[in-house]
Amino acid sequence: MNTTTIIKSRDLRDNMQGVADAVAQGKSFLVMKQSKPLFKIIKSDVDEWGDKGNWTTVVDFEKDDITVDDFMKKLKKVQNER
């Protein structure tokens, strides 16, 4: 049984590598800030090579100079194609 460890956002910031290593081994964390849950960190189901077959490139920000509006249009087009 995999239990989720609750940590403060400050603890995550101070020990990012330790948390990342634990997640890589299958542990999960619920990150809290001011006694409220922010997000959960779990191990990705993507394989170590990125499992490119399940991902669609919408835009390459290193190559393309694009506005937010154009990006949103491209994203909506990809979503509609699925």
HELIX and SHEET records of a PDB file:
HELIX    1   1 SER A    9  ASP A   14  1                                   6    
HELIX    2   2 MET A   16  ALA A   24  1                                   9    
HELIX    3   3 LYS A   52  ASN A   54  5                                   3    
HELIX    4   4 VAL A   68  GLU A   81  1                                  14    
SHEET    1   A 3 THR A   4  LYS A   8  0                                        
SHEET    2   A 3 SER A  28  LYS A  33  1                                        
SHEET    3   A 3 LYS A  36  ILE A  41 -1                                        
END                                                                             
